[in-house]
Amino acid sequence: MREIQGRVVVIGAGIAGLAAAHRLLDRGARATVLEASGRVGGKLLPGEVAGARVDLGAESLLARRPEAVELAREVGLADRLQPPATATASLWTRGALRPFPKGHVMGVPGTASALAGVLSEEGLARIGRDAELPRTEVGDDVAVGEYVAQRLGREVVDRLLEPMLGGVYAGDAYRISMRAAVPQLFQVARSHTSLTAGVRELQAKAAAARQTGPVFMGIRGGVGTLPLAVAESVLARGGEILTGTAVTGLRRTPEGGWHVVSGEREWFAEAVIVAAPAPEAARLLRAESPGAAAGLDGVEYASMALVTLAYRRSETALPDGSGFLVPPVDGHTIKASTFASQKWGWIADENPGLVVLRTSVGRYGETEILERDDSELADVSRQDLKAATGLDATPVATRVTRWDDGLPQYPVGHHARVARIREHIARLPGLAVCGAAYDGVGIPACIASAYAAVDQVHGDPVTVQELTAHPVQSLHGGAGE
């Protein structure tokens, strides 16, 4: 292991970069974080609508992974962690809101019995054929939608899997890598002939493990307060965070360290962790690691927008639950809606006279909808909400938050691309990468990749190797995630 007591520069102040800086300080290094934009937090963004505190980006943490919840506790947010008040989501399909079926793994059922009303009679019967079909070989990777359609029929993909994966990746299930995005199912596909039998086995193992506590967790005041608290902790312990500081050059020094340039400013560091999105990471690494840069150039992104709406409670009646998901096959514009005031008790407690909702629009390859202006996105969200729930009131305020190129895509072969990128990076001591483009798009996955990057610059590649081989599954945190 390398003993780093000098400066480590972290490029990017999203949750991955901030977590890396936090861990570096734990290990005795000096951490300097350089962020091109004017704020920290990346896709975690606190805000307000009609005076109500809300999240304008990701809104929940996967609690069954330890990284995010533990980091929140470490930076003083333990007393603000709250599970959802309700986690019961619906599916807006076939002209009605229907309870989202129980007993599935990312939308893939163990039996057909719970899917009446969601699938046609033909679709239900098709699931039963899974037990009779010969084994489907998946090789080194396969599109999750392609595999599930072969085993259970396209209706399962179009009406269950698509809305689940759309909420996580804003992507296309027929392109998304099963190995990278749903590693649990990939292992089932490798070890079982019948997909439904494998899903039932996963469910039995989960039941036997008797995991207690909520699957997801929120933070009073919003998940967007997490990076702010991490940044405060970094600063309080002597770290440095500079916003509005775009890195323009990154070169290895003859002595084996790193020279980092931002305009007329420069830093010399023992190590560098690049926690920027793939296009920016590719630009920075092109001179020293053209192979890694080429791999990063191939990472595609999806854009999406969140529409947050506030209504007077006296004028609003919503169905029970946390919200609903929307299968693309049903032809609606929004892909999900979260009933934020019902999902998060702290929002209702702080704003008793308001009801806050949010919708999400935009998927990979969809550009027309995001070309509309904010008022049009708010109007189409209101139209779909009315059709789904009957809500016909006029909101007291709306806010549109656009995440252009916000979600990296994990197509078939993503795991191999990440392995190649890291193989090139490993040839340069004192360099590591982390963030949503590699091992999972969820908050715990980003933090896990940050911690692995810290290990790597300290000369321990084992954590990175394990994470590359076994990415973190990013679950759907509820409607509108």
TIPALO-767263 format. One record per residue (C-alpha): x, y, z; residue in one letter; residue number from 1. Coordinates in steps of 0.5 Angstrom, whole numbers, plus 500, padded with zeros to 3 digits. Example, Ala and Ser with C-alpha at 12.3 -4.5 7.8 and 13.67 -1.06 7.14 Angstrom:
2
u->525 v->491 w->516 type->A seq->1 $
u->527 v->498 w->514 type->S seq->2 $
// end
This chain:
481
u->500 v->500 w->500 type->M seq->1 $
u->502 v->507 w->498 type->R seq->2 $
u->502 v->512 w->504 type->E seq->3 $
u->500 v->518 w->502 type->I seq->4 $
u->500 v->524 w->506 type->Q seq->5 $
u->501 v->530 w->501 type->G seq->6 $
u->496 v->533 w->496 type->R seq->7 $
u->491 v->529 w->493 type->V seq->8 $
u->487 v->533 w->487 type->V seq->9 $
u->479 v->530 w->486 type->V seq->10 $
u->476 v->533 w->480 type->I seq->11 $
u->469 v->533 w->481 type->G seq->12 $
u->465 v->535 w->487 type->A seq->13 $
u->459 v->531 w->486 type->G seq->14 $
u->457 v->526 w->491 type->I seq->15 $
u->463 v->521 w->488 type->A seq->16 $
u->468 v->526 w->489 type->G seq->17 $
u->466 v->529 w->495 type->L seq->18 $
u->466 v->522 w->498 type->A seq->19 $
u->473 v->521 w->496 type->A seq->20 $
u->475 v->527 w->499 type->A seq->21 $
u->472 v->525 w->505 type->H seq->22 $
u->475 v->518 w->505 type->R seq->23 $
u->482 v->521 w->503 type->L seq->24 $
u->482 v->525 w->510 type->L seq->25 $
u->480 v->519 w->514 type->D seq->26 $
u->487 v->516 w->511 type->R seq->27 $
u->491 v->522 w->512 type->G seq->28 $
u->492 v->525 w->506 type->A seq->29 $
u->491 v->533 w->504 type->R seq->30 $
u->484 v->533 w->499 type->A seq->31 $
u->483 v->539 w->494 type->T seq->32 $
u->477 v->538 w->490 type->V seq->33 $
u->476 v->542 w->484 type->L seq->34 $
u->469 v->543 w->481 type->E seq->35 $
u->468 v->546 w->474 type->A seq->36 $
u->460 v->549 w->476 type->S seq->37 $
u->458 v->554 w->481 type->G seq->38 $
u->456 v->549 w->486 type->R seq->39 $
u->457 v->542 w->489 type->V seq->40 $
u->453 v->536 w->489 type->G seq->41 $
u->452 v->534 w->482 type->G seq->42 $
u->445 v->530 w->481 type->K seq->43 $
u->443 v->531 w->488 type->L seq->44 $
u->440 v->538 w->488 type->L seq->45 $
u->436 v->541 w->494 type->P seq->46 $
u->431 v->546 w->492 type->G seq->47 $
u->424 v->549 w->494 type->E seq->48 $
u->417 v->550 w->490 type->V seq->49 $
u->412 v->555 w->493 type->A seq->50 $
u->417 v->555 w->499 type->G seq->51 $
u->417 v->548 w->501 type->A seq->52 $
u->423 v->544 w->501 type->R seq->53 $
u->424 v->539 w->496 type->V seq->54 $
u->429 v->535 w->492 type->D seq->55 $
u->430 v->537 w->485 type->L seq->56 $
u->435 v->531 w->483 type->G seq->57 $
u->435 v->524 w->486 type->A seq->58 $
u->430 v->523 w->492 type->E seq->59 $
u->432 v->517 w->496 type->S seq->60 $
u->438 v->513 w->498 type->L seq->61 $
u->438 v->505 w->497 type->L seq->62 $
u->439 v->503 w->505 type->A seq->63 $
u->440 v->496 w->503 type->R seq->64 $
u->447 v->498 w->501 type->R seq->65 $
u->451 v->501 w->507 type->P seq->66 $
u->455 v->506 w->504 type->E seq->67 $
u->450 v->512 w->503 type->A seq->68 $
u->447 v->511 w->510 type->V seq->69 $
u->453 v->510 w->513 type->E seq->70 $
u->456 v->517 w->510 type->L seq->71 $
u->450 v->521 w->512 type->A seq->72 $
u->451 v->518 w->519 type->R seq->73 $
u->458 v->520 w->519 type->E seq->74 $
u->457 v->527 w->517 type->V seq->75 $
u->452 v->529 w->522 type->G seq->76 $
u->445 v->527 w->519 type->L seq->77 $
u->443 v->521 w->523 type->A seq->78 $
u->437 v->524 w->526 type->D seq->79 $
u->435 v->527 w->519 type->R seq->80 $
u->435 v->520 w->516 type->L seq->81 $
u->427 v->518 w->515 type->Q seq->82 $
u->424 v->512 w->511 type->P seq->83 $
u->419 v->513 w->506 type->P seq->84 $
u->412 v->514 w->509 type->A seq->85 $
u->409 v->510 w->504 type->T seq->86 $
u->413 v->505 w->499 type->A seq->87 $
u->407 v->503 w->495 type->T seq->88 $
u->407 v->505 w->488 type->A seq->89 $
u->402 v->504 w->482 type->S seq->90 $
u->403 v->502 w->475 type->L seq->91 $
u->399 v->507 w->470 type->W seq->92 $
u->397 v->502 w->465 type->T seq->93 $
u->391 v->500 w->460 type->R seq->94 $
u->387 v->506 w->462 type->G seq->95 $
u->388 v->505 w->470 type->A seq->96 $
u->392 v->506 w->476 type->L seq->97 $
u->394 v->499 w->478 type->R seq->98 $
u->398 v->496 w->484 type->P seq->99 $
u->405 v->495 w->482 type->F seq->100 $
u->405 v->487 w->483 type->P seq->101 $
u->409 v->484 w->489 type->K seq->102 $
u->414 v->479 w->488 type->G seq->103 $
u->419 v->481 w->483 type->H seq->104 $
u->426 v->483 w->482 type->V seq->105 $
u->426 v->489 w->478 type->M seq->106 $
u->420 v->488 w->475 type->G seq->107 $
u->421 v->480 w->473 type->V seq->108 $
u->416 v->476 w->476 type->P seq->109 $
u->417 v->469 w->480 type->G seq->110 $
u->410 v->467 w->478 type->T seq->111 $
u->404 v->470 w->473 type->A seq->112 $
u->399 v->470 w->479 type->S seq->113 $
u->400 v->477 w->481 type->A seq->114 $
u->400 v->480 w->474 type->L seq->115 $
u->392 v->480 w->472 type->A seq->116 $
u->390 v->486 w->470 type->G seq->117 $
u->397 v->489 w->468 type->V seq->118 $
u->398 v->483 w->463 type->L seq->119 $
u->393 v->480 w->457 type->S seq->120 $
u->391 v->473 w->458 type->E seq->121 $
u->396 v->472 w->453 type->E seq->122 $
u->402 v->475 w->456 type->G seq->123 $
u->400 v->471 w->463 type->L seq->124 $
u->400 v->465 w->459 type->A seq->125 $
u->407 v->466 w->456 type->R seq->126 $
u->410 v->467 w->463 type->I seq->127 $
u->408 v->460 w->464 type->G seq->128 $
u->412 v->457 w->458 type->R seq->129 $
u->418 v->459 w->461 type->D seq->130 $
u->419 v->453 w->465 type->A seq->131 $
u->418 v->449 w->459 type->E seq->132 $
u->423 v->453 w->454 type->L seq->133 $
u->430 v->450 w->453 type->P seq->134 $
u->436 v->454 w->457 type->R seq->135 $
u->437 v->461 w->454 type->T seq->136 $
u->445 v->462 w->453 type->E seq->137 $
u->447 v->469 w->455 type->V seq->138 $
u->455 v->469 w->454 type->G seq->139 $
u->459 v->474 w->457 type->D seq->140 $
u->453 v->479 w->457 type->D seq->141 $
u->446 v->480 w->454 type->V seq->142 $
u->441 v->486 w->454 type->A seq->143 $
u->436 v->485 w->460 type->V seq->144 $
u->430 v->486 w->456 type->G seq->145 $
u->432 v->481 w->450 type->E seq->146 $
u->433 v->476 w->455 type->Y seq->147 $
u->427 v->477 w->459 type->V seq->148 $
u->423 v->477 w->453 type->A seq->149 $
u->425 v->471 w->450 type->Q seq->150 $
u->424 v->467 w->457 type->R seq->151 $
u->417 v->471 w->459 type->L seq->152 $
u->415 v->475 w->453 type->G seq->153 $
u->415 v->482 w->451 type->R seq->154 $
u->409 v->484 w->455 type->E seq->155 $
u->413 v->483 w->462 type->V seq->156 $
u->419 v->487 w->459 type->V seq->157 $
u->414 v->493 w->456 type->D seq->158 $
u->409 v->493 w->462 type->R seq->159 $
u->414 v->492 w->468 type->L seq->160 $
u->421 v->492 w->466 type->L seq->161 $
u->421 v->498 w->462 type->E seq->162 $
u->418 v->503 w->467 type->P seq->163 $
u->423 v->500 w->473 type->M seq->164 $
u->429 v->501 w->469 type->L seq->165 $
u->427 v->507 w->466 type->G seq->166 $
u->426 v->510 w->473 type->G seq->167 $
u->433 v->508 w->474 type->V seq->168 $
u->437 v->509 w->467 type->Y seq->169 $
u->432 v->513 w->463 type->A seq->170 $
u->434 v->508 w->458 type->G seq->171 $
u->431 v->502 w->454 type->D seq->172 $
u->431 v->495 w->457 type->A seq->173 $
u->432 v->492 w->450 type->Y seq->174 $
u->439 v->496 w->450 type->R seq->175 $
u->441 v->495 w->457 type->I seq->176 $
u->446 v->490 w->460 type->S seq->177 $
u->443 v->485 w->465 type->M seq->178 $
u->450 v->484 w->467 type->R seq->179 $
u->452 v->491 w->469 type->A seq->180 $
u->445 v->494 w->471 type->A seq->181 $
u->441 v->487 w->474 type->V seq->182 $
u->447 v->483 w->476 type->P seq->183 $
u->442 v->479 w->480 type->Q seq->184 $
u->438 v->477 w->474 type->L seq->185 $
u->445 v->475 w->470 type->F seq->186 $
u->447 v->470 w->475 type->Q seq->187 $
u->440 v->467 w->475 type->V seq->188 $
u->441 v->467 w->468 type->A seq->189 $
u->448 v->463 w->468 type->R seq->190 $
u->445 v->458 w->473 type->S seq->191 $
u->438 v->457 w->472 type->H seq->192 $
u->434 v->454 w->466 type->T seq->193 $
u->428 v->457 w->468 type->S seq->194 $
u->428 v->465 w->470 type->L seq->195 $
u->422 v->465 w->474 type->T seq->196 $
u->425 v->459 w->478 type->A seq->197 $
u->431 v->463 w->479 type->G seq->198 $
u->427 v->469 w->481 type->V seq->199 $
u->423 v->465 w->486 type->R seq->200 $
u->430 v->462 w->489 type->E seq->201 $
u->432 v->470 w->490 type->L seq->202 $
u->426 v->471 w->493 type->Q seq->203 $
u->427 v->465 w->498 type->A seq->204 $
u->434 v->467 w->500 type->K seq->205 $
u->432 v->474 w->501 type->A seq->206 $
u->426 v->472 w->506 type->A seq->207 $
u->431 v->467 w->509 type->A seq->208 $
u->436 v->473 w->510 type->A seq->209 $
u->431 v->476 w->514 type->R seq->210 $
u->433 v->483 w->512 type->Q seq->211 $
u->430 v->488 w->517 type->T seq->212 $
u->429 v->496 w->516 type->G seq->213 $
u->427 v->500 w->510 type->P seq->214 $
u->429 v->498 w->503 type->V seq->215 $
u->430 v->506 w->502 type->F seq->216 $
u->432 v->512 w->506 type->M seq->217 $
u->430 v->519 w->505 type->G seq->218 $
u->433 v->525 w->509 type->I seq->219 $
u->429 v->531 w->512 type->R seq->220 $
u->430 v->537 w->508 type->G seq->221 $
u->432 v->532 w->502 type->G seq->222 $
u->437 v->528 w->499 type->V seq->223 $
u->440 v->534 w->496 type->G seq->224 $
u->443 v->536 w->503 type->T seq->225 $
u->447 v->530 w->503 type->L seq->226 $
u->453 v->533 w->499 type->P seq->227 $
u->453 v->539 w->503 type->L seq->228 $
u->454 v->536 w->509 type->A seq->229 $
u->459 v->532 w->506 type->V seq->230 $
u->463 v->538 w->504 type->A seq->231 $
u->462 v->542 w->510 type->E seq->232 $
u->465 v->536 w->514 type->S seq->233 $
u->471 v->536 w->508 type->V seq->234 $
u->472 v->543 w->510 type->L seq->235 $
u->472 v->543 w->517 type->A seq->236 $
u->477 v->537 w->517 type->R seq->237 $
u->482 v->542 w->513 type->G seq->238 $
u->480 v->539 w->506 type->G seq->239 $
u->479 v->545 w->500 type->E seq->240 $
u->473 v->545 w->495 type->I seq->241 $
u->474 v->550 w->490 type->L seq->242 $
u->468 v->551 w->485 type->T seq->243 $
u->468 v->555 w->479 type->G seq->244 $
u->474 v->552 w->477 type->T seq->245 $
u->475 v->548 w->471 type->A seq->246 $
u->481 v->543 w->470 type->V seq->247 $
u->484 v->545 w->463 type->T seq->248 $
u->490 v->540 w->464 type->G seq->249 $
u->492 v->534 w->467 type->L seq->250 $
u->499 v->531 w->466 type->R seq->251 $
u->504 v->526 w->470 type->R seq->252 $
u->510 v->530 w->472 type->T seq->253 $
u->517 v->527 w->471 type->P seq->254 $
u->518 v->525 w->479 type->E seq->255 $
u->511 v->521 w->478 type->G seq->256 $
u->506 v->526 w->481 type->G seq->257 $
u->501 v->530 w->478 type->W seq->258 $
u->501 v->537 w->475 type->H seq->259 $
u->493 v->540 w->475 type->V seq->260 $
u->492 v->546 w->471 type->V seq->261 $
u->486 v->551 w->472 type->S seq->262 $
u->487 v->557 w->467 type->G seq->263 $
u->492 v->560 w->471 type->E seq->264 $
u->492 v->556 w->477 type->R seq->265 $
u->496 v->550 w->478 type->E seq->266 $
u->497 v->544 w->483 type->W seq->267 $
u->502 v->539 w->484 type->F seq->268 $
u->499 v->533 w->487 type->A seq->269 $
u->501 v->526 w->489 type->E seq->270 $
u->495 v->523 w->486 type->A seq->271 $
u->489 v->525 w->482 type->V seq->272 $
u->482 v->522 w->483 type->I seq->273 $
u->477 v->524 w->477 type->V seq->274 $
u->470 v->524 w->479 type->A seq->275 $
u->467 v->528 w->473 type->A seq->276 $
u->462 v->525 w->468 type->P seq->277 $
u->465 v->521 w->462 type->A seq->278 $
u->466 v->526 w->457 type->P seq->279 $
u->470 v->531 w->462 type->E seq->280 $
u->474 v->525 w->464 type->A seq->281 $
u->476 v->523 w->457 type->A seq->282 $
u->478 v->530 w->455 type->R seq->283 $
u->482 v->530 w->462 type->L seq->284 $
u->485 v->523 w->461 type->L seq->285 $
u->487 v->524 w->453 type->R seq->286 $
u->494 v->526 w->454 type->A seq->287 $
u->496 v->521 w->459 type->E seq->288 $
u->492 v->515 w->458 type->S seq->289 $
u->489 v->515 w->451 type->P seq->290 $
u->486 v->508 w->452 type->G seq->291 $
u->482 v->510 w->458 type->A seq->292 $
u->480 v->516 w->454 type->A seq->293 $
u->477 v->512 w->448 type->A seq->294 $
u->473 v->508 w->453 type->G seq->295 $
u->470 v->514 w->456 type->L seq->296 $
u->468 v->517 w->449 type->D seq->297 $
u->464 v->511 w->448 type->G seq->298 $
u->459 v->512 w->454 type->V seq->299 $
u->453 v->515 w->452 type->E seq->300 $
u->448 v->519 w->456 type->Y seq->301 $
u->440 v->520 w->457 type->A seq->302 $
u->437 v->527 w->458 type->S seq->303 $
u->431 v->528 w->463 type->M seq->304 $
u->427 v->533 w->466 type->A seq->305 $
u->423 v->533 w->473 type->L seq->306 $
u->417 v->537 w->474 type->V seq->307 $
u->415 v->539 w->481 type->T seq->308 $
u->408 v->542 w->482 type->L seq->309 $
u->405 v->545 w->489 type->A seq->310 $
u->398 v->545 w->490 type->Y seq->311 $
u->393 v->547 w->495 type->R seq->312 $
u->392 v->541 w->500 type->R seq->313 $
u->384 v->544 w->500 type->S seq->314 $
u->384 v->543 w->492 type->E seq->315 $
u->388 v->536 w->492 type->T seq->316 $
u->385 v->529 w->493 type->A seq->317 $
u->390 v->524 w->490 type->L seq->318 $
u->390 v->516 w->491 type->P seq->319 $
u->394 v->513 w->496 type->D seq->320 $
u->401 v->511 w->495 type->G seq->321 $
u->408 v->514 w->493 type->S seq->322 $
u->406 v->515 w->486 type->G seq->323 $
u->406 v->511 w->480 type->F seq->324 $
u->410 v->509 w->474 type->L seq->325 $
u->408 v->509 w->467 type->V seq->326 $
u->410 v->504 w->461 type->P seq->327 $
u->412 v->507 w->455 type->P seq->328 $
u->408 v->502 w->451 type->V seq->329 $
u->402 v->506 w->454 type->D seq->330 $
u->404 v->512 w->450 type->G seq->331 $
u->404 v->517 w->455 type->H seq->332 $
u->409 v->523 w->456 type->T seq->333 $
u->411 v->523 w->463 type->I seq->334 $
u->414 v->516 w->465 type->K seq->335 $
u->413 v->517 w->473 type->A seq->336 $
u->410 v->521 w->478 type->S seq->337 $
u->412 v->521 w->485 type->T seq->338 $
u->407 v->524 w->490 type->F seq->339 $
u->412 v->527 w->494 type->A seq->340 $
u->408 v->529 w->500 type->S seq->341 $
u->405 v->522 w->501 type->Q seq->342 $
u->412 v->519 w->500 type->K seq->343 $
u->416 v->523 w->505 type->W seq->344 $
u->413 v->525 w->511 type->G seq->345 $
u->417 v->531 w->513 type->W seq->346 $
u->415 v->535 w->507 type->I seq->347 $
u->407 v->534 w->509 type->A seq->348 $
u->410 v->536 w->516 type->D seq->349 $
u->413 v->542 w->514 type->E seq->350 $
u->408 v->544 w->509 type->N seq->351 $
u->401 v->542 w->512 type->P seq->352 $
u->397 v->547 w->507 type->G seq->353 $
u->401 v->544 w->500 type->L seq->354 $
u->401 v->538 w->496 type->V seq->355 $
u->408 v->537 w->493 type->V seq->356 $
u->408 v->532 w->487 type->L seq->357 $
u->413 v->531 w->481 type->R seq->358 $
u->413 v->528 w->475 type->T seq->359 $
u->419 v->526 w->470 type->S seq->360 $
u->420 v->526 w->463 type->V seq->361 $
u->425 v->524 w->458 type->G seq->362 $
u->429 v->517 w->456 type->R seq->363 $
u->435 v->515 w->452 type->Y seq->364 $
u->433 v->517 w->445 type->G seq->365 $
u->427 v->522 w->446 type->E seq->366 $
u->429 v->529 w->444 type->T seq->367 $
u->423 v->532 w->442 type->E seq->368 $
u->419 v->532 w->449 type->I seq->369 $
u->426 v->536 w->452 type->L seq->370 $
u->426 v->541 w->446 type->E seq->371 $
u->419 v->544 w->449 type->R seq->372 $
u->420 v->550 w->454 type->D seq->373 $
u->418 v->549 w->461 type->D seq->374 $
u->411 v->551 w->461 type->S seq->375 $
u->410 v->546 w->456 type->E seq->376 $
u->413 v->541 w->460 type->L seq->377 $
u->409 v->543 w->466 type->A seq->378 $
u->402 v->543 w->462 type->D seq->379 $
u->403 v->536 w->459 type->V seq->380 $
u->405 v->533 w->466 type->S seq->381 $
u->398 v->536 w->469 type->R seq->382 $
u->395 v->533 w->463 type->Q seq->383 $
u->398 v->526 w->464 type->D seq->384 $
u->396 v->527 w->472 type->L seq->385 $
u->389 v->529 w->471 type->K seq->386 $
u->388 v->523 w->466 type->A seq->387 $
u->392 v->518 w->471 type->A seq->388 $
u->389 v->521 w->478 type->T seq->389 $
u->383 v->526 w->476 type->G seq->390 $
u->387 v->532 w->479 type->L seq->391 $
u->384 v->538 w->476 type->D seq->392 $
u->387 v->543 w->480 type->A seq->393 $
u->391 v->549 w->478 type->T seq->394 $
u->398 v->549 w->482 type->P seq->395 $
u->400 v->554 w->486 type->V seq->396 $
u->407 v->554 w->483 type->A seq->397 $
u->411 v->549 w->478 type->T seq->398 $
u->419 v->548 w->477 type->R seq->399 $
u->422 v->545 w->472 type->V seq->400 $
u->429 v->542 w->473 type->T seq->401 $
u->433 v->539 w->467 type->R seq->402 $
u->438 v->534 w->467 type->W seq->403 $
u->442 v->534 w->460 type->D seq->404 $
u->446 v->528 w->459 type->D seq->405 $
u->445 v->527 w->466 type->G seq->406 $
u->444 v->519 w->466 type->L seq->407 $
u->450 v->515 w->464 type->P seq->408 $
u->447 v->509 w->459 type->Q seq->409 $
u->449 v->501 w->461 type->Y seq->410 $
u->449 v->498 w->454 type->P seq->411 $
u->451 v->491 w->453 type->V seq->412 $
u->458 v->490 w->454 type->G seq->413 $
u->459 v->496 w->459 type->H seq->414 $
u->462 v->492 w->464 type->H seq->415 $
u->468 v->490 w->459 type->A seq->416 $
u->468 v->497 w->457 type->R seq->417 $
u->469 v->499 w->465 type->V seq->418 $
u->474 v->494 w->465 type->A seq->419 $
u->478 v->496 w->459 type->R seq->420 $
u->478 v->503 w->462 type->I seq->421 $
u->481 v->501 w->469 type->R seq->422 $
u->486 v->497 w->466 type->E seq->423 $
u->489 v->503 w->462 type->H seq->424 $
u->488 v->507 w->469 type->I seq->425 $
u->492 v->502 w->473 type->A seq->426 $
u->498 v->503 w->469 type->R seq->427 $
u->499 v->510 w->472 type->L seq->428 $
u->500 v->510 w->479 type->P seq->429 $
u->497 v->515 w->483 type->G seq->430 $
u->491 v->516 w->478 type->L seq->431 $
u->484 v->513 w->479 type->A seq->432 $
u->477 v->514 w->476 type->V seq->433 $
u->470 v->514 w->480 type->C seq->434 $
u->462 v->516 w->479 type->G seq->435 $
u->456 v->514 w->476 type->A seq->436 $
u->459 v->512 w->469 type->A seq->437 $
u->462 v->506 w->472 type->Y seq->438 $
u->459 v->501 w->477 type->D seq->439 $
u->452 v->503 w->478 type->G seq->440 $
u->448 v->510 w->478 type->V seq->441 $
u->445 v->510 w->485 type->G seq->442 $
u->448 v->514 w->490 type->I seq->443 $
u->451 v->508 w->494 type->P seq->444 $
u->454 v->505 w->488 type->A seq->445 $
u->458 v->512 w->487 type->C seq->446 $
u->460 v->512 w->494 type->I seq->447 $
u->463 v->505 w->493 type->A seq->448 $
u->466 v->507 w->487 type->S seq->449 $
u->469 v->513 w->490 type->A seq->450 $
u->472 v->509 w->496 type->Y seq->451 $
u->475 v->504 w->491 type->A seq->452 $
u->478 v->510 w->488 type->A seq->453 $
u->482 v->512 w->494 type->V seq->454 $
u->484 v->505 w->495 type->D seq->455 $
u->487 v->505 w->488 type->Q seq->456 $
u->491 v->511 w->489 type->V seq->457 $
u->494 v->508 w->495 type->H seq->458 $
u->496 v->502 w->491 type->G seq->459 $
u->491 v->497 w->493 type->D seq->460 $
u->487 v->495 w->487 type->P seq->461 $
u->483 v->490 w->490 type->V seq->462 $
u->477 v->494 w->491 type->T seq->463 $
u->477 v->497 w->484 type->V seq->464 $
u->477 v->490 w->481 type->Q seq->465 $
u->472 v->487 w->486 type->E seq->466 $
u->467 v->493 w->484 type->L seq->467 $
u->469 v->492 w->477 type->T seq->468 $
u->467 v->485 w->477 type->A seq->469 $
u->461 v->486 w->481 type->H seq->470 $
u->457 v->492 w->480 type->P seq->471 $
u->452 v->495 w->485 type->V seq->472 $
u->445 v->494 w->483 type->Q seq->473 $
u->441 v->500 w->482 type->S seq->474 $
u->434 v->499 w->485 type->L seq->475 $
u->428 v->504 w->483 type->H seq->476 $
u->427 v->508 w->489 type->G seq->477 $
u->420 v->509 w->488 type->G seq->478 $
u->416 v->513 w->482 type->A seq->479 $
u->419 v->519 w->479 type->G seq->480 $
u->426 v->517 w->482 type->E seq->481 $
// end
